[in-house]
Amino acid sequence: MKKKLVLSLLLLILLTGCRSFILKTMVSKSVEIEVLYNKEKDKKLVLLPMVHLNHPEFFEDVKHKLDSLRDDGYSVFYETVQLDSTLYASKEIDTITRKWRKIVGFHLTKYDDSENKSLPRALRNNKYVAQTKKNIGLKKQDRKIDVPIDTLIQVFEIKYDEVRLSPCDFLTDLKAEYNCGKTPLHQRKYILLKVRNQYIENKVLQSKDKKIALVYGKDHFKELKQSFQNQGYQLKKKK
């Protein structure tokens, strides 16, 4: 299921229909981390904002920093909306996959999959590499703290309405260009950012770990950082 990890990490780049020139302003060769500290709880959070399609040097820098943080006693929390396929029959997985495509507007495969015409053109290139478990050095002891696709769909349908698949959705091959209707941007942002951020925040605040390194897309931290500060965490420094 490694491919699904890569794909889930690309969601935030794809969310706004990123174009090549926008991507160029986001990529870098090193990660700039921030440290938050809660004096009352004696608890530190290190934020590692990820741009999931980036220079190889960026991911090597992330890997190095995570190794150093683990040596310093940090627990690593990371994102993935990966579906546990063992819970469903193949027909159910197909329906879930098509519902997710209906919500986000594309089918999830490797970003450099030339056969997947549903992915934005900006991602179908060889200028950058995609984030993977391996290239950022995630370990078995690191913890996946995120909401899986099936749960996100359930939350979406409770708040808005059932995701109704049309004949177009079933007849359009998953890797073909997708033109079966778009979910409003505010709804996509709600399910991809708001819901997941609330879950991540709760898990972090409830955790007994005194040192946590958070490996999530940079868009997550726009809200999470402020939420943590509202909970008594102070920004200590950038590295």
ROSE-4610 file (N, C-alpha, C; in Angstrom, 1 decimal, always signed):
// ROSE-4610
residu = [M/M/M/K/K/K/K/K/K/K/K/K/L/L/L/V/V/V/L/L/L/S/S/S/L/L/L/L/L/L/L/L/L/L/L/L/I/I/I/L/L/L/L/L/L/T/T/T/G/G/G/C/C/C/R/R/R/S/S/S/F/F/F/I/I/I/L/L/L/K/K/K/T/T/T/M/M/M/V/V/V/S/S/S/K/K/K/S/S/S/V/V/V/E/E/E/I/I/I/E/E/E/V/V/V/L/L/L/Y/Y/Y/N/N/N/K/K/K/E/E/E/K/K/K/D/D/D/K/K/K/K/K/K/L/L/L/V/V/V/L/L/L/L/L/L/P/P/P/M/M/M/V/V/V/H/H/H/L/L/L/N/N/N/H/H/H/P/P/P/E/E/E/F/F/F/F/F/F/E/E/E/D/D/D/V/V/V/K/K/K/H/H/H/K/K/K/L/L/L/D/D/D/S/S/S/L/L/L/R/R/R/D/D/D/D/D/D/G/G/G/Y/Y/Y/S/S/S/V/V/V/F/F/F/Y/Y/Y/E/E/E/T/T/T/V/V/V/Q/Q/Q/L/L/L/D/D/D/S/S/S/T/T/T/L/L/L/Y/Y/Y/A/A/A/S/S/S/K/K/K/E/E/E/I/I/I/D/D/D/T/T/T/I/I/I/T/T/T/R/R/R/K/K/K/W/W/W/R/R/R/K/K/K/I/I/I/V/V/V/G/G/G/F/F/F/H/H/H/L/L/L/T/T/T/K/K/K/Y/Y/Y/D/D/D/D/D/D/S/S/S/E/E/E/N/N/N/K/K/K/S/S/S/L/L/L/P/P/P/R/R/R/A/A/A/L/L/L/R/R/R/N/N/N/N/N/N/K/K/K/Y/Y/Y/V/V/V/A/A/A/Q/Q/Q/T/T/T/K/K/K/K/K/K/N/N/N/I/I/I/G/G/G/L/L/L/K/K/K/K/K/K/Q/Q/Q/D/D/D/R/R/R/K/K/K/I/I/I/D/D/D/V/V/V/P/P/P/I/I/I/D/D/D/T/T/T/L/L/L/I/I/I/Q/Q/Q/V/V/V/F/F/F/E/E/E/I/I/I/K/K/K/Y/Y/Y/D/D/D/E/E/E/V/V/V/R/R/R/L/L/L/S/S/S/P/P/P/C/C/C/D/D/D/F/F/F/L/L/L/T/T/T/D/D/D/L/L/L/K/K/K/A/A/A/E/E/E/Y/Y/Y/N/N/N/C/C/C/G/G/G/K/K/K/T/T/T/P/P/P/L/L/L/H/H/H/Q/Q/Q/R/R/R/K/K/K/Y/Y/Y/I/I/I/L/L/L/L/L/L/K/K/K/V/V/V/R/R/R/N/N/N/Q/Q/Q/Y/Y/Y/I/I/I/E/E/E/N/N/N/K/K/K/V/V/V/L/L/L/Q/Q/Q/S/S/S/K/K/K/D/D/D/K/K/K/K/K/K/I/I/I/A/A/A/L/L/L/V/V/V/Y/Y/Y/G/G/G/K/K/K/D/D/D/H/H/H/F/F/F/K/K/K/E/E/E/L/L/L/K/K/K/Q/Q/Q/S/S/S/F/F/F/Q/Q/Q/N/N/N/Q/Q/Q/G/G/G/Y/Y/Y/Q/Q/Q/L/L/L/K/K/K/K/K/K/K/K/K/K/K/K]
num = [1/1/1/2/2/2/3/3/3/4/4/4/5/5/5/6/6/6/7/7/7/8/8/8/9/9/9/10/10/10/11/11/11/12/12/12/13/13/13/14/14/14/15/15/15/16/16/16/17/17/17/18/18/18/19/19/19/20/20/20/21/21/21/22/22/22/23/23/23/24/24/24/25/25/25/26/26/26/27/27/27/28/28/28/29/29/29/30/30/30/31/31/31/32/32/32/33/33/33/34/34/34/35/35/35/36/36/36/37/37/37/38/38/38/39/39/39/40/40/40/41/41/41/42/42/42/43/43/43/44/44/44/45/45/45/46/46/46/47/47/47/48/48/48/49/49/49/50/50/50/51/51/51/52/52/52/53/53/53/54/54/54/55/55/55/56/56/56/57/57/57/58/58/58/59/59/59/60/60/60/61/61/61/62/62/62/63/63/63/64/64/64/65/65/65/66/66/66/67/67/67/68/68/68/69/69/69/70/70/70/71/71/71/72/72/72/73/73/73/74/74/74/75/75/75/76/76/76/77/77/77/78/78/78/79/79/79/80/80/80/81/81/81/82/82/82/83/83/83/84/84/84/85/85/85/86/86/86/87/87/87/88/88/88/89/89/89/90/90/90/91/91/91/92/92/92/93/93/93/94/94/94/95/95/95/96/96/96/97/97/97/98/98/98/99/99/99/100/100/100/101/101/101/102/102/102/103/103/103/104/104/104/105/105/105/106/106/106/107/107/107/108/108/108/109/109/109/110/110/110/111/111/111/112/112/112/113/113/113/114/114/114/115/115/115/116/116/116/117/117/117/118/118/118/119/119/119/120/120/120/121/121/121/122/122/122/123/123/123/124/124/124/125/125/125/126/126/126/127/127/127/128/128/128/129/129/129/130/130/130/131/131/131/132/132/132/133/133/133/134/134/134/135/135/135/136/136/136/137/137/137/138/138/138/139/139/139/140/140/140/141/141/141/142/142/142/143/143/143/144/144/144/145/145/145/146/146/146/147/147/147/148/148/148/149/149/149/150/150/150/151/151/151/152/152/152/153/153/153/154/154/154/155/155/155/156/156/156/157/157/157/158/158/158/159/159/159/160/160/160/161/161/161/162/162/162/163/163/163/164/164/164/165/165/165/166/166/166/167/167/167/168/168/168/169/169/169/170/170/170/171/171/171/172/172/172/173/173/173/174/174/174/175/175/175/176/176/176/177/177/177/178/178/178/179/179/179/180/180/180/181/181/181/182/182/182/183/183/183/184/184/184/185/185/185/186/186/186/187/187/187/188/188/188/189/189/189/190/190/190/191/191/191/192/192/192/193/193/193/194/194/194/195/195/195/196/196/196/197/197/197/198/198/198/199/199/199/200/200/200/201/201/201/202/202/202/203/203/203/204/204/204/205/205/205/206/206/206/207/207/207/208/208/208/209/209/209/210/210/210/211/211/211/212/212/212/213/213/213/214/214/214/215/215/215/216/216/216/217/217/217/218/218/218/219/219/219/220/220/220/221/221/221/222/222/222/223/223/223/224/224/224/225/225/225/226/226/226/227/227/227/228/228/228/229/229/229/230/230/230/231/231/231/232/232/232/233/233/233/234/234/234/235/235/235/236/236/236/237/237/237/238/238/238/239/239/239]
x = [+0.8/+0.0/+0.9/+2.2/+3.0/+2.6/+2.0/+1.6/+0.5/-0.4/-1.5/-0.9/+0.2/+0.8/+1.3/+2.0/+2.5/+1.4/+0.3/-0.8/-1.5/-1.7/-2.4/-1.6/-0.3/+0.5/+0.5/+0.1/+0.0/-1.3/-2.3/-3.6/-3.6/-2.8/-2.8/-2.3/-1.3/-0.8/-1.9/-2.6/-3.6/-4.8/-5.1/-6.3/-6.8/-5.8/-6.2/-5.9/-5.6/-5.3/-4.0/-3.0/-1.7/-1.1/-0.6/+0.1/+1.6/+2.3/+3.8/+4.4/+4.0/+4.7/+4.4/+3.2/+2.9/+3.8/+3.9/+4.8/+6.2/+6.7/+8.1/+8.3/+7.3/+7.4/+7.3/+6.9/+6.7/+7.9/+8.6/+9.6/+10.9/+11.7/+12.9/+13.8/+15.0/+16.0/+16.2/+15.5/+15.6/+14.2/+14.0/+12.7/+13.0/+12.1/+12.2/+11.2/+11.7/+10.9/+10.6/+9.5/+9.2/+9.0/+9.3/+9.2/+8.2/+7.2/+6.2/+6.4/+6.2/+6.5/+5.4/+4.8/+3.8/+4.5/+4.8/+5.5/+4.8/+3.4/+2.6/+2.7/+2.6/+2.6/+4.0/+5.0/+6.4/+6.4/+5.7/+5.5/+6.0/+6.8/+7.3/+6.7/+6.4/+5.9/+6.9/+7.4/+8.2/+7.4/+7.2/+6.4/+7.3/+7.1/+7.9/+6.9/+6.8/+5.8/+6.3/+5.5/+5.9/+5.3/+6.2/+5.7/+5.9/+4.9/+5.0/+5.6/+5.8/+6.5/+7.6/+8.8/+9.9/+11.3/+12.3/+13.7/+14.1/+14.9/+15.4/+16.1/+16.8/+17.5/+16.6/+15.4/+14.4/+14.1/+13.8/+13.4/+14.6/+15.8/+17.0/+17.2/+16.9/+17.0/+15.9/+14.7/+13.7/+14.1/+14.6/+15.1/+16.2/+17.1/+18.2/+17.6/+16.7/+16.1/+15.3/+14.5/+13.8/+14.7/+15.8/+16.7/+17.2/+17.5/+18.1/+17.0/+15.8/+14.7/+14.4/+14.4/+14.2/+15.3/+16.5/+17.7/+17.5/+16.7/+16.5/+15.2/+14.6/+13.4/+12.1/+12.0/+10.8/+10.0/+8.7/+7.8/+7.4/+7.3/+7.0/+5.6/+4.7/+3.4/+3.4/+2.7/+2.7/+1.3/+1.1/-0.2/-0.3/-1.5/-1.9/-3.4/-4.1/-5.5/-5.8/-4.8/-4.8/-6.0/-6.6/-7.8/-7.3/-7.9/-7.6/-8.4/-7.8/-8.5/-9.0/-8.4/-8.8/-10.2/-10.8/-12.1/-13.2/-12.9/-13.9/-13.7/-14.8/-14.8/-14.4/-13.9/-13.4/-14.4/-15.6/-16.7/-16.9/-16.8/-16.9/-15.7/-14.6/-13.4/-13.5/-14.0/-14.2/-15.2/-16.2/-17.2/-16.6/-15.9/-15.2/-14.2/-13.4/-12.4/-13.1/-14.2/-14.9/-15.6/-16.1/-16.6/-15.5/-14.4/-13.2/-12.8/-12.8/-12.5/-13.5/-14.8/-15.8/-15.6/-15.1/-14.9/-13.7/-12.6/-11.3/-11.0/-11.7/-11.5/-10.5/-9.9/-8.9/-8.7/-8.1/-7.9/-6.4/-6.3/-5.0/-4.1/-3.0/-1.9/-0.6/+0.5/+1.8/+1.7/+2.3/+2.3/+2.9/+3.8/+4.5/+3.9/+2.7/+2.0/+1.5/+2.2/+1.9/+0.5/+0.0/-1.3/-2.4/-2.2/-3.3/-3.5/-4.5/-4.8/-5.7/-6.1/-6.9/-6.1/-4.8/-3.9/-3.6/-3.4/-3.0/-1.7/-1.5/-0.3/+0.9/+0.8/+2.0/+2.6/+1.9/+2.5/+3.0/+2.6/+3.1/+4.4/+5.4/+6.7/+7.8/+9.0/+10.2/+11.1/+10.6/+11.5/+11.7/+10.7/+10.7/+10.4/+10.6/+10.2/+9.1/+8.4/+7.3/+7.8/+7.1/+7.4/+7.0/+7.8/+7.5/+8.0/+7.5/+8.0/+9.5/+10.0/+11.4/+12.3/+11.9/+12.8/+12.8/+11.8/+11.9/+12.3/+12.5/+13.0/+12.1/+10.8/+9.8/+10.2/+10.0/+10.3/+9.0/+9.2/+8.0/+7.4/+8.2/+7.7/+6.9/+7.1/+6.4/+4.9/+4.1/+2.7/+1.9/+1.0/+0.1/-1.1/-1.2/-2.2/-3.0/-4.1/-4.9/-6.2/-7.1/-8.4/-8.4/-8.8/-8.8/-9.9/-9.7/-10.6/-12.1/-12.3/-13.7/-14.4/-13.7/-14.3/-14.5/-13.6/-13.7/-15.0/-15.2/-16.4/-17.7/-17.7/-18.8/-19.1/-18.0/-18.2/-18.7/-18.2/-18.6/-20.1/-20.6/-22.0/-22.9/-22.4/-23.2/-23.4/-22.3/-22.4/-23.1/-22.8/-23.4/-24.5/-24.2/-25.2/-24.4/-25.2/-24.6/-23.9/-22.7/-21.9/-22.6/-23.3/-24.1/-23.2/-22.9/-22.1/-23.1/-22.7/-23.5/-23.0/-23.8/-23.2/-21.9/-21.7/-20.4/-19.2/-19.5/-18.5/-18.1/-19.1/-18.8/-18.2/-18.6/-18.1/-16.7/-16.3/-15.0/-14.0/-13.0/-11.9/-11.2/-10.8/-10.2/-9.0/-8.2/-7.1/-7.3/-8.6/-8.9/-9.2/-9.1/-9.4/-10.8/-11.0/-12.2/-13.1/-14.3/-15.1/-16.6/-16.8/-18.1/-18.6/-18.2/-18.6/-17.7/-17.6/-16.7/-17.4/-16.8/-17.3/-16.8/-17.7/-17.3/-16.0/-15.1/-13.8/-13.9/-14.9/-15.1/-15.4/-16.1/-16.4/-15.1/-14.3/-13.1/-12.1/-12.0/-11.2/-11.6/-12.9/-13.5/-13.0/-13.2/-12.9/-11.4/-10.7/-9.2/-8.4/-8.9/-8.1/-8.8/-10.0/-10.7/-10.9/-11.5/-11.8/-10.5/-9.6/-8.3/-7.5/-7.5/-6.8/-7.4/-8.8/-9.4/-9.0/-8.9/-8.5/-7.0/-6.2/-4.7/-4.5/-5.2/-5.0/-5.4/-6.6/-7.0/-6.1/-5.5/-4.6/-3.3/-2.8/-1.6/-1.8/-3.0/-3.2/-3.5/-4.0/-4.3/-3.1/-2.1/-0.9/-0.2/+0.4/+1.2/+2.7/+3.0/+4.3/+4.7/+5.9/+6.3/+7.0/+7.4/+8.1/+7.5/+6.9/+6.3/+6.7/+7.1/+7.5/+6.3/+5.8/+4.6/+5.0/+4.8/+5.1/+3.9/+3.4/+2.2/+2.4/+1.5/+1.6/+1.5/+2.2/+2.3/+1.0/+0.0/-1.3/-2.0/-1.7/-2.3/-1.8/-0.6/+0.0/-0.6/-1.2/-1.7/-2.8/-3.6/-4.6/-4.1/-3.3/-2.9/-2.0/-1.1/-0.2/-1.0/-1.9/-2.7/-3.6/-4.1/-4.9/-4.0/-2.8/-1.9/-1.5/-1.3/-1.0/-2.2/-3.4/-4.6/-4.7/-4.0/-4.0/-2.8/-2.1/-1.0/+0.4/+0.5/+1.9/+2.4/+3.7/+4.3/+5.4/+5.4/+6.4/+7.8/+8.7/+10.0/+11.0/+11.1/+12.1/+11.8/+12.5/+12.5/+13.9/+14.0/+15.3/+15.5]
y = [-1.2/+0.0/+1.3/+1.1/+2.3/+3.4/+2.9/+3.9/+4.8/+4.2/+5.0/+6.1/+5.7/+6.7/+7.9/+7.6/+8.7/+9.6/+8.9/+9.7/+10.5/+10.0/+10.7/+12.0/+11.9/+13.0/+14.1/+13.7/+14.7/+15.5/+15.1/+15.7/+17.2/+17.8/+19.2/+20.0/+19.5/+20.2/+20.2/+19.1/+19.0/+19.7/+20.0/+20.6/+21.8/+22.7/+24.0/+24.0/+22.8/+22.8/+23.4/+23.1/+23.7/+23.7/+24.8/+24.8/+24.8/+24.6/+24.5/+25.7/+26.9/+28.1/+28.2/+27.8/+27.8/+26.8/+25.7/+24.6/+25.1/+25.8/+26.3/+27.2/+27.9/+28.9/+28.1/+26.9/+26.1/+25.2/+24.7/+23.7/+24.4/+23.6/+24.1/+22.9/+23.1/+22.0/+21.7/+22.4/+22.1/+22.4/+21.8/+22.0/+23.0/+24.0/+25.0/+24.6/+24.1/+23.7/+24.7/+24.6/+25.5/+24.7/+25.3/+24.6/+25.3/+24.6/+25.1/+24.5/+25.3/+24.7/+25.2/+24.2/+24.5/+24.3/+25.4/+25.4/+24.7/+24.9/+24.2/+22.7/+22.2/+20.8/+20.2/+21.1/+20.8/+19.9/+20.4/+19.6/+20.4/+19.7/+20.3/+19.7/+20.6/+20.1/+20.7/+19.9/+20.3/+20.1/+21.2/+21.2/+21.1/+20.1/+19.9/+20.1/+21.3/+21.5/+20.9/+20.0/+19.3/+19.9/+19.9/+20.1/+18.8/+18.0/+16.6/+16.2/+17.2/+17.0/+18.1/+17.6/+18.5/+18.0/+18.7/+18.3/+17.1/+16.2/+15.1/+15.6/+16.7/+17.2/+17.6/+18.0/+18.4/+17.2/+16.1/+14.9/+14.3/+14.5/+14.0/+14.9/+16.1/+17.0/+16.6/+16.3/+15.9/+14.6/+13.7/+12.4/+12.6/+13.5/+13.8/+14.4/+15.4/+16.0/+15.1/+14.2/+13.2/+12.2/+11.8/+11.0/+11.7/+13.0/+13.8/+13.9/+14.1/+14.3/+13.0/+11.9/+10.6/+10.4/+10.7/+10.6/+11.5/+12.5/+13.5/+13.1/+11.9/+11.5/+11.9/+12.3/+12.7/+11.5/+11.5/+10.6/+11.3/+10.5/+11.1/+10.7/+11.8/+11.6/+12.0/+11.2/+11.5/+11.3/+11.9/+11.8/+10.8/+10.2/+9.4/+9.1/+9.3/+8.9/+7.5/+6.7/+5.4/+4.6/+3.9/+3.1/+1.7/+1.1/-0.3/-1.2/-1.7/-2.5/-3.8/-4.3/-5.6/-5.5/-4.3/-4.2/-4.3/-4.3/-4.2/-5.2/-5.6/-6.4/-5.5/-6.1/-5.4/-4.4/-4.8/-3.9/-2.7/-2.9/-1.8/-0.8/-1.4/-0.6/+0.3/-0.3/+0.4/+1.6/+1.4/+2.5/+3.6/+3.2/+4.1/+5.0/+4.3/+5.0/+6.0/+5.6/+6.5/+7.7/+7.4/+8.5/+9.5/+9.0/+9.9/+10.7/+10.1/+10.8/+11.9/+11.6/+12.6/+13.8/+13.5/+14.6/+15.5/+14.8/+15.5/+15.9/+15.2/+15.5/+14.8/+13.8/+13.0/+11.6/+10.7/+9.4/+9.3/+8.6/+8.6/+7.5/+7.9/+7.0/+7.7/+7.1/+7.8/+9.1/+10.1/+11.4/+11.3/+10.4/+10.4/+9.3/+8.8/+7.8/+8.5/+8.3/+8.9/+8.5/+7.3/+6.8/+7.5/+8.1/+8.7/+10.1/+10.3/+11.6/+12.4/+11.9/+12.6/+13.6/+13.2/+14.1/+15.4/+16.5/+17.8/+17.6/+18.3/+18.2/+18.6/+19.5/+19.9/+18.8/+17.7/+16.6/+15.5/+15.6/+14.5/+15.0/+15.1/+15.5/+14.9/+15.0/+14.4/+15.4/+16.6/+17.6/+17.5/+16.9/+16.7/+15.3/+14.9/+13.6/+13.7/+12.6/+12.6/+12.1/+12.6/+12.1/+10.7/+9.9/+8.5/+8.2/+7.1/+6.7/+6.5/+6.0/+5.6/+6.9/+7.8/+9.0/+10.0/+9.9/+10.8/+9.9/+8.6/+7.8/+7.5/+7.3/+6.9/+5.5/+5.3/+4.0/+3.4/+2.1/+1.3/+1.9/+2.5/+3.1/+4.4/+5.0/+6.3/+6.0/+7.0/+6.8/+7.5/+6.8/+7.4/+8.0/+9.3/+10.0/+10.8/+10.2/+10.8/+10.1/+10.6/+10.1/+9.3/+8.0/+7.3/+7.7/+7.4/+7.8/+7.5/+6.2/+5.8/+6.6/+7.0/+7.8/+9.2/+9.8/+11.1/+11.2/+10.1/+10.1/+10.1/+9.3/+9.3/+10.7/+11.3/+12.7/+13.6/+13.5/+14.4/+14.2/+13.0/+12.7/+13.1/+13.1/+13.5/+15.0/+15.8/+17.2/+17.8/+17.2/+17.7/+16.9/+15.8/+14.9/+13.7/+12.7/+11.4/+11.7/+11.1/+11.3/+10.3/+10.9/+10.1/+9.9/+8.7/+8.4/+8.3/+9.0/+9.0/+7.9/+7.6/+6.7/+7.2/+8.5/+9.1/+8.6/+8.6/+8.1/+6.7/+5.8/+4.4/+4.1/+4.9/+4.6/+5.2/+6.2/+6.9/+6.0/+5.5/+4.8/+5.6/+5.0/+5.7/+6.5/+6.1/+6.8/+7.8/+7.9/+8.8/+10.2/+11.1/+12.5/+12.6/+13.2/+13.2/+14.4/+14.3/+15.4/+15.1/+14.5/+14.1/+15.1/+16.3/+17.2/+17.5/+18.7/+19.1/+19.3/+18.9/+19.2/+20.6/+21.5/+22.9/+22.9/+23.9/+24.0/+24.0/+24.8/+24.9/+23.5/+22.7/+21.4/+20.5/+20.6/+19.8/+20.3/+21.6/+22.1/+21.6/+21.6/+21.1/+19.7/+18.8/+17.4/+17.1/+17.8/+17.5/+18.2/+19.4/+20.1/+20.2/+20.8/+21.0/+19.8/+18.8/+17.5/+16.9/+16.8/+16.1/+16.9/+18.2/+19.0/+18.8/+18.8/+18.6/+17.3/+16.2/+14.9/+14.9/+15.5/+15.6/+16.3/+17.5/+18.3/+17.6/+16.9/+16.1/+15.1/+14.4/+13.3/+13.8/+14.9/+15.5/+16.0/+16.7/+17.2/+16.1/+15.0/+13.9/+13.0/+13.1/+12.3/+12.5/+11.5/+11.6/+11.9/+11.8/+12.1/+13.5/+13.8/+15.1/+15.8/+15.0/+15.6/+14.9/+15.7/+15.2/+15.9/+15.2/+15.8/+15.5/+16.6/+16.4/+16.6/+15.6/+15.6/+15.6/+16.8/+17.0/+18.1/+18.1/+19.1/+20.5/+21.5/+22.8/+23.5/+23.2/+23.8/+23.5/+22.3/+21.9/+22.8/+23.3/+24.0/+25.5/+25.9/+27.3/+27.4/+26.3/+26.3/+25.6/+24.6/+23.8/+24.7/+25.4/+26.2/+27.2/+27.9/+28.8/+28.1/+26.9/+26.1/+25.7/+25.3/+24.9/+26.1/+27.3/+28.5/+28.9/+28.7/+28.9/+28.0/+26.9/+25.9/+26.1/+27.2/+27.5/+27.2/+26.8/+26.6/+27.9/+28.1/+29.3/+29.0/+29.8/+29.6/+30.0/+29.0/+29.2/+29.7/+28.9/+29.3/+28.5/+29.0/+28.3/+27.7/+26.6/+26.0/+25.8]
z = [+0.0/+0.0/+0.0/-0.3/-0.3/-1.3/-2.4/-3.4/-2.9/-2.1/-1.5/-0.5/+0.2/+1.1/+0.3/-0.8/-1.6/-2.1/-2.5/-3.1/-2.1/-0.9/+0.1/+0.5/+0.4/+0.8/-0.3/-1.5/-2.6/-2.6/-1.7/-1.8/-1.7/-0.8/-0.5/-1.7/-2.4/-3.6/-4.6/-4.8/-5.8/-5.5/-4.2/-3.8/-4.5/-4.8/-5.4/-6.9/-7.5/-8.9/-9.2/-8.5/-8.6/-10.0/-10.5/-11.8/-11.6/-12.6/-12.5/-11.9/-12.3/-11.7/-10.2/-9.8/-8.4/-7.6/-8.2/-7.6/-7.4/-8.4/-8.3/-7.1/-6.8/-5.6/-4.3/-4.3/-3.1/-2.8/-3.8/-3.6/-3.0/-2.3/-1.7/-1.6/-1.1/-0.9/+0.6/+1.5/+2.9/+3.5/+4.7/+5.4/+6.5/+6.6/+7.7/+8.8/+9.9/+11.0/+12.0/+12.8/+13.9/+15.1/+16.2/+17.5/+18.4/+18.9/+19.8/+21.2/+22.3/+23.6/+24.5/+25.3/+26.3/+27.7/+28.4/+29.6/+30.7/+30.8/+31.8/+31.7/+30.5/+30.3/+30.0/+29.9/+29.5/+28.3/+27.2/+26.0/+24.8/+23.9/+22.7/+21.5/+20.5/+19.2/+18.2/+17.3/+16.2/+14.9/+14.2/+12.9/+11.7/+10.9/+9.7/+8.5/+8.0/+6.9/+5.6/+5.0/+3.8/+2.5/+1.5/+0.1/-0.5/-0.8/-1.0/-2.4/-3.3/-4.5/-4.5/-4.5/-4.2/-4.7/-4.4/-4.8/-3.9/-4.4/-3.6/-2.3/-2.4/-1.3/-0.1/-0.5/+0.5/+1.4/+0.8/+1.5/+2.3/+1.7/+2.5/+3.7/+3.6/+4.8/+5.8/+5.4/+6.3/+7.0/+6.3/+6.8/+7.9/+7.6/+8.6/+9.8/+9.7/+10.8/+11.7/+11.0/+11.8/+12.6/+12.0/+12.7/+14.0/+13.8/+14.9/+16.0/+15.6/+16.5/+17.3/+16.6/+17.3/+18.3/+18.0/+18.9/+20.1/+19.9/+21.0/+21.8/+21.5/+22.2/+21.7/+20.4/+19.8/+19.2/+19.4/+18.6/+17.3/+16.3/+14.9/+14.6/+14.3/+13.8/+12.3/+11.5/+10.0/+9.4/+8.3/+7.6/+6.5/+6.4/+5.2/+5.4/+4.3/+4.3/+3.7/+3.8/+3.2/+3.7/+2.7/+3.0/+3.4/+4.5/+4.8/+3.9/+2.9/+1.9/+2.4/+3.6/+4.1/+4.7/+4.9/+5.5/+4.5/+3.2/+2.2/+1.0/+0.4/-0.8/-2.0/-3.1/-4.2/-4.8/-4.8/-5.4/-4.5/-3.2/-2.3/-2.4/-2.5/-2.7/-4.0/-5.0/-6.3/-6.1/-5.3/-5.1/-4.2/-3.2/-2.3/-3.1/-4.0/-4.8/-5.7/-6.3/-7.3/-6.5/-5.3/-4.5/-4.1/-3.8/-3.4/-4.6/-5.8/-7.0/-7.2/-7.0/-7.1/-6.2/-5.0/-4.1/-4.4/-4.7/-4.9/-6.3/-7.3/-8.7/-9.5/-8.9/-9.6/-9.0/-9.7/-9.1/-8.6/-7.5/-6.8/-7.4/-8.0/-8.4/-8.2/-8.5/-8.4/-9.3/-8.8/-9.5/-10.9/-11.1/-12.4/-13.3/-12.9/-13.7/-15.0/-16.1/-17.4/-17.9/-17.4/-17.9/-17.2/-16.1/-15.3/-15.8/-16.6/-17.2/-16.3/-15.2/-14.2/-13.4/-13.2/-12.4/-13.1/-12.4/-13.0/-13.7/-14.8/-15.7/-14.9/-13.9/-13.1/-12.4/-12.1/-11.4/-12.3/-13.5/-14.5/-15.2/-14.4/-14.9/-14.1/-14.5/-13.8/-13.2/-13.0/-12.5/-11.0/-10.3/-8.9/-8.5/-7.2/-6.8/-5.7/-5.6/-4.6/-3.2/-2.2/-0.8/-0.7/-0.1/+0.3/+1.7/+2.2/+3.5/+3.5/+2.4/+2.4/+2.3/+1.4/+1.2/+2.3/+3.2/+4.4/+5.7/+5.5/+6.5/+7.6/+7.3/+8.4/+8.9/+10.2/+10.8/+11.3/+11.7/+12.1/+13.4/+14.2/+15.5/+15.3/+14.1/+13.8/+13.6/+14.0/+14.1/+13.0/+12.3/+11.4/+12.1/+12.1/+12.8/+11.8/+11.3/+10.2/+10.1/+9.2/+9.0/+7.7/+7.6/+6.4/+5.4/+4.1/+3.1/+3.4/+3.8/+4.0/+5.1/+6.2/+7.2/+6.7/+5.9/+5.4/+4.5/+3.7/+2.9/+3.7/+4.8/+5.7/+6.3/+6.8/+7.4/+6.3/+5.1/+4.0/+3.8/+3.7/+3.4/+4.5/+5.8/+6.9/+6.9/+6.5/+6.5/+5.3/+4.2/+2.9/+2.4/+1.7/+1.1/+0.7/+0.3/-0.2/-1.5/-1.6/-2.9/-3.9/-4.8/-5.8/-7.1/-7.4/-8.6/-9.8/-10.8/-12.0/-13.0/-14.1/-15.1/-15.6/-15.6/-16.1/-15.2/-13.9/-12.9/-13.1/-13.4/-13.6/-14.9/-15.9/-17.3/-17.5/-16.8/-16.9/-16.2/-17.0/-16.4/-15.3/-14.3/-13.2/-13.6/-14.6/-15.0/-16.2/-16.6/-17.7/-17.2/-18.1/-17.7/-17.1/-15.9/-15.2/-15.5/-16.0/-16.3/-16.0/-14.8/-14.3/-13.2/-13.2/-12.2/-11.1/-10.5/-9.5/-8.2/-7.1/-5.8/-5.4/-4.9/-4.6/-3.7/-4.0/-3.4/-1.8/-1.3/+0.1/+0.8/+0.1/+0.6/+0.6/-0.5/-0.5/+0.6/+0.8/+1.8/+3.2/+3.4/+4.7/+5.0/+4.0/+4.2/+4.2/+3.4/+3.3/+4.4/+4.9/+5.9/+7.2/+7.3/+8.5/+9.4/+8.8/+9.5/+10.0/+9.1/+9.4/+10.5/+10.4/+11.4/+12.8/+12.9/+14.2/+14.8/+13.9/+14.4/+14.9/+14.0/+14.4/+15.7/+15.8/+17.0/+18.2/+18.2/+19.3/+19.7/+18.7/+19.0/+19.7/+19.2/+19.7/+21.1/+21.4/+22.7/+23.7/+23.3/+24.2/+24.4/+23.5/+23.6/+24.9/+25.5/+26.7/+26.3/+25.1/+24.6/+24.9/+25.4/+25.8/+24.6/+23.6/+22.4/+21.2/+20.3/+19.1/+17.9/+16.9/+15.6/+14.6/+14.0/+13.1/+11.7/+10.9/+9.5/+8.6/+8.3/+7.6/+6.5/+5.5/+4.5/+5.1/+4.4/+5.0/+5.2/+4.3/+4.5/+5.8/+6.3/+7.6/+8.7/+8.7/+9.8/+9.8/+8.8/+8.8/+9.9/+10.0/+11.1/+12.3/+12.2/+13.4/+14.3/+13.7/+14.5/+15.4/+14.8/+15.6/+16.7/+16.3/+17.3/+18.5/+18.2/+19.3/+20.2/+19.5/+20.3/+21.2/+20.7/+21.5/+22.7/+22.6/+23.7/+24.6/+24.5/+25.4/+24.9/+23.6/+23.1/+22.5/+22.8/+22.3/+21.2/+20.2/+19.1/+19.7/+19.7/+20.3/+19.2/+18.1/+17.1/+15.8/+14.8/+13.5/+13.3/+12.6/+12.3/+10.8]
